[in-house]
Amino acid sequence: MISGKMLLTIGDKTHEVTSGDSWNIPSNITHKAEVLEGSVAVEVFSPCRKEYMD
């Protein structure tokens, strides 16, 4: 997370994330984010997700 604040739910656990935090979301796990203030986050996918290419 570059800046801001979010509530990030991964599976059945919710975490407040802020600048400098990082996380991993395993495949096929339900997840959601609630933005609490203007935020900038970097997403990295491995393997590459073809639907995001173009």
N, C-alpha and C positions, 0 to 999 in steps of 0.2 A: 504494500500500500504506500503510495507516494505521499498523499495528503488526504485529510478528511476523516470522517468517522462513519462506520457502518455497523449494523448488527448482521452478522453472518451466521446462518444456520446451515449446518452440515449434518445430515441425518437427523438425530434427535437432540443435538447439542447446539446451543446458541452462544456466540462469542461476540464481544464488542471489539472491533478491530480499528486501529488508528495508524497514523504515519509510522512507517518502519516495520509494521507487522507483515507476516507472510503466512500462507496456509496451503494445504494440499487437499484437493477433493478427489477421492478415489472414484474410479469408473462406476457408473450405475448407482451412485448415491444421490438421493434427493437433496437439493440445496437451494438456498435463496439468500438474497441480500436486501436489507432495508437500509437505504441511505439516510443517515441522520444529519449530515451536513455535506456541502459540496465536496466531492471526493474524486481523486484520480487513482486508479488501480491499474496494474499491469497484469495481463493474463498471458500465460504461457501454456501451450498444449503439447503433450508428447504421448503418443505420436501426433504429428500434425493433423489437424482436422480439415479435411478437404472442403467442407462446406464454407469455411472461412477464407478460402483461397480465391483470388481474382482481383 
